[in-house]
Amino acid sequence: MSATDSDKISRLYRDEGPRLEQQIARRIGNASIARDLVHDVFLRFWERATELRGNPAALIARSAHNRAIDHLRSESTRSKHDARAAMPVPPGDPAFDRLAARQSGEAVRRAIESLPETTRRLFLMNRVQGMSFQQIAAACGMSERNVAKHMAKAVARCAEALEEQRNQ
């Protein structure tokens, strides 16, 4: 980066930085974090900019806006994980464990029932009858890769059902 580009970025920081900090602080509710986010945006811009083209103030403003959104998303995700971790689970309560297992089993059963017929049949051949992908492929006249695709769909649907059941 040339010295003139570095000077332009310095001026841009001096001119636009405080305004961007205020905008982001209003959006995220924390002036200190807003200042850090704006510094981060300018630092990245300075590190990656080889020459300034177009409207650098608009690029910086958009980048700062996007960085604030990313921050809010990560905070939201962190809060959800913290809330789940804080949920009380009675340790070793047999009644609770039986109820959770029953609810999980019911969610998986519904997920299996909702699968397309071929996918459901292949899934049951593997999981209930204990057949390998190779055995299923030979019995059904399809490739092992096709069996694997059906199994991946079935397992993903079961995992989604369990996650939905946990989030209720």
N, C-alpha and C positions, 0 to 999 in steps of 0.2 A: 504494500500500500504506500502510496506517495505521501509526502509530508502535507501536501495540500488536502488530500483526502482525509488524513488524520485531523487536520485543522477543521475541516468541514464537519466531521463527526463530533469533535469537541464542541464546536459552536452549536450543533444540533442538540447535543446533550444539554448544554447550558440553556438553550432557548426552549426546548420541548420537554426536557426531563421533568421539571416541576409540574407542568400541566398533566403529563402522563401519570406521574405519581398520584396526583389528586384524583384523576379519573379511576385509576385502578384501586386506590384506597376506598373510594365510594363503592366500587363494585364488590370488593372482597371484605371490606370492613376492617382493614388493618393497615395503617400507614407504614409501619416498619417493613412488613412483608411486601407492600407495594413498592417501596423504595428498592428493596432487593430484586424484585422482579424487573423493574425498569433498568437497574444496573446490569442485570443478567442479559436483557435484550440488547442494550448498547454494547456490552462486551462481545456478545456473539456477532453482532453486526460489524463491529470493529475488526474482529478476528477473521471474518469470512469475506468482508467487502474488499474486492481488489480494485474496483473503481466505482464511483458513485454515478448512477444513471437514474433517469426519471425523477421521481419525487421522493427523496430519501425520508423526508418527514412523514409522508403517508405510509411508507414501508415500515418505518419505526413504530408509528401509531398502530398499524395493523398487527405487527409482531407483538407489541405490548398487550394489545387486546387479546390476542390468541394465547399469550403466556398467562394472562389472568384467568382465562377460561380453563386452561390446562391445570392451573393451580386449584381452582374450585373443584374440578373433577377429581383430582387426586385427594383433596380434602374430604370430598363426599365418600369416596371409596374407603378411605382410612376410617371415617366415622362409622360406616356400615360394618367394617370388620371389627372395630372396637366395640360396637353395640352387640354384635354376635358373641364376642369373647366375654362380654360382661353378663350375658344371660345366665342365670343360675340353673345349673343342672344338678339334681340331687345325685351325689356320688353313690354308686352301687345300689340304687333303689330298684329292686327287682320288678316292682309294678311299673315303674317308669320305663325301664328297659323293655319289658314285654309290650307295653303300649307303643313305644317308638318303633320296635321291630314290626309290630302288626301294621302300623300306619305305613311304614316303608314298604313292607311286602305288598300292601294293597295298592300303593302308588305304582310299584313296578308291575303288578298284575294288570292294572288299567293301561299302563304304557304298552305292555306286550299285546294286549287285546286291540289297541289302536293301530298297531303296525299293519302294513299291507300283508296280505295272506302269505305270499312267498317269503317275505322277510321273517314273518312270525314263525313259519314252518321251519325255516333254516335255523333260526335262533333256538327253537325248542329242540331240534335235532342235535345241536351242539351242546346246549346247556342242560337239557333234561336227559337225553339219551346218551350223551357223552361222545358223540361222533366227532372226529377230526374234520377240518376243512376239506382235506383230501377225500375222506370217506363220503362227506356230504356232496362234494362235487361229482364224484363217481355215481352216487345214487340218484342224483337229480339231473345228470347230463349237462353240467355247466362247469366253467373253469373255477379253479380255486380262488382266483382273483375276484370273480363275481360273488362267490360265497363270502369272501372277506369284506366286500363292499356292503353286502346285506347285513353282515354281522356288525360292522361299524355303525350303520344306521340304527340298528336295534340297540346296541349298547349306548349310543349317544342319546337315544330317546329315553332309555331307562335312567340314565344319569340326569337328564333334564327333569324327569318326573320326580326323582329323589330330591333334586335341588328345589323344585317348586314346592314339594311337600315340606321341606325344611324351612322355607321362607314364609310359610303360612302361619 
